[in-house]
Amino acid sequence: VGEGKKSTPLQTLAASMCSGITCQTAVYPVDLVRTRLMVNPGVYSGPLDVIRQTYSKEGIMGLYKGLTPANIFAVQYYGTQFFVYDTLKSQYTTFMRASDYPRKATPLIGIPLGAISGMAGCAVAVPFQMAWRRLQVQGAGGRPLLYTGVFHCIQQVATKEGARGVYAGMQANLIKVAPTGALSFLAVETIKGVITRCRIDRT
């Protein structure tokens, strides 16, 4: 894998995209239930009622309405996030150093690089998150059916609302993903360090 046992940024990109799609698909009905409860107060009595009403009116696929843009979002977000993180970390460890003697990166490097990579992923993927949310709730609670798919949704929003509509919620998302990315990669680097030390102790 990559050079020796280290994965390359492109391999990390492909793996993170696949993992993003897998996770998104697996938990999607739960996310749909949460969203419909939030935007349709009083329409449903609880999570199970969302599932019951959605299934009776829209069938099993109703529980996966908006899955395509959600998966496109996952590919864009997680792919960009991990690719940017690996690239920045590689640049940090080799900057003004011989490639054979890289700088040692402590787990704390995950804080700034994780925040930056999380914001980069958000900037790339937020239009698809907007389409995902709008497709999730259309037709629910008497809401009109306005969009036929993810790209039709983005096109209609861009035409009627401009860039502000396409990137709606961008600032709030950036505030959320910066600390989330920082803590996530701090945890990743810390756990990797523990595992590495355990392997060394066993040898």
Secondary structure, DSSP 8 states (H G I E B T S, - for coil): --BTTB--HHHHHHHHHHHHHHHHHHHHHHHHHHHHHHHSTTT-SSHHHHHHHHHHHH-GGGGGTTHHHHHHHHHHHHHHHHHHHHHHHHHHHHTTS-TTS-----GGGHHHHHHHHHHHHHHHHHHHHHHHHHHHHTTGGG-----SSHHHHHHHHHHHHHHHHHTTTHHHHHHHHHHHHHHHHHHHHHHHHHHHHHHHHH-
